Amino acid sequence: MGVFNSGLLSRDRPAEGMKYDYRDAPPALVDRARAIAEVCEAHGTTLPAAAIAFPYTHPSIINVTLGMRTAEQVGRNVQLHDQRVPHGLWDDLRAQGLIRSDVLAGHGGGRDARCL
């Protein structure tokens, strides 16, 4: 699975008709992605930046590979990858039931530079 899951997590504000697992995303999933986007915005980040940072919350992940088709996408994804995502974001997403309660806050309990 890619971090943007076929597109649903690739925009700051998900819209109807976006793809999830290569099919149209169900409305409930689009609503959940929108709710996550709102929490991201409250933390000064975006849904795509959080989607890229999310795999790093697991201690076994040391690399995230992104698929891109254009030079513009490469530039955007490099910029997104370099953004800091506050570890408090994961706390708020867990508290609101938008991600699983057992999701870590980053390597070392949120001490990873990617999640500070």
PEDAMO-V531274 format. One record per helix or strand. SS is the DSSP state (H for helix, E for strand). FROM is the first residue (numbers start at 1). TO is the last residue. If there is no record, write none. Layout:
ss->SS from->FROM to->TO
ss->SS from->FROM to->TO
//
This chain:
ss->H from->5 to->7
ss->E from->19 to->20
ss->E from->23 to->24
ss->H from->27 to->42
ss->H from->47 to->57
ss->H from->71 to->82
ss->H from->87 to->95
ss->H from->107 to->110
ss->H from->113 to->115
//
